[in-house]
Each structure stands twice: as structure tokens, then as C-alpha cells.
Amino acid sequence: MLALVVIDMQRWMFRTSERLAQVGSMLPAINDLASRFTQANLPIYDVVTIHQPDRST
């Protein structure tokens, strides 16, 4: 089975200037892949990490 897995594309992942500089090329590429997978009726999984506001997790 073919699937697209997008992991941790959250604001926190782009907190450094080096990572932030990559957003301009990364987001269009991910959006293009997601569009292709949607058109092909293939699954897309968005994996996120969620922490408690007090950082207890």
C-alpha cells in the first residue's frame, strides 16, 4: 500500500531561522504531494506531537 505520511509540520518545527528558511520550498512540495495523493485516492496521514501547555508530557 502506498501512503503519504507528513510528520510534525507544526509552527514549533520552524522556530530556528535555518528551518524557517526552508518553509518556502517545503510547503509547496508537501501541498503538491498531498494533492497528488488526494487525486489518486491514496491515504494521507498527518502525524503530530502534542504536549501539555505546562510541558508535563
Secondary structure, DSSP 8 states (H G I E B T S, - for coil): ---EEEE--SGGGG-SHHHHTTHHHHHHHHHHHHHHHHHTT--EEEE-----TT---
